[in-house]
Amino acid sequence: MTAVISAQSDIVSLRMSHCRAEHAARSAQYHLAVLHYRTCLEVAERREDCRAVEFFALKLAGCYDQMGLGNKAASFRALADCGADHGGGDHGGAPRIG
């Protein structure tokens, strides 16, 4: 029972972080978007959700591109490619986060 509550709490936290990241990115507050997307990426890695790792890594890459940090963007694109190579599944749509 405790594990179910913990998993639901993780999902809620992930969704909130994702919403905050999206809002920050739309407002061109990329430093905040990166903070929240990194949180999302960490949760996705803990859940071993390859599609979510790929999705959030690409979101981070986009933010770093906007910030003019091409090397960091490339490293997150490589992480996304790695996830796709190891069971990332289909590349359509958003990750399953709930």
CORCOR-V823700 format. One record per run of one state. SS is the DSSP state (H for helix, E for strand, L for the rest). FROM is the first residue (numbers start at 1). TO is the last residue. If there is no record, write none. Layout:
ss:SS from:FROM to:TO
ss:SS from:FROM to:TO
//
This chain:
ss:L from:1 to:1
ss:H from:2 to:26
ss:L from:27 to:29
ss:H from:30 to:47
ss:L from:48 to:49
ss:H from:50 to:66
ss:L from:67 to:69
ss:H from:70 to:85
ss:L from:86 to:98
//
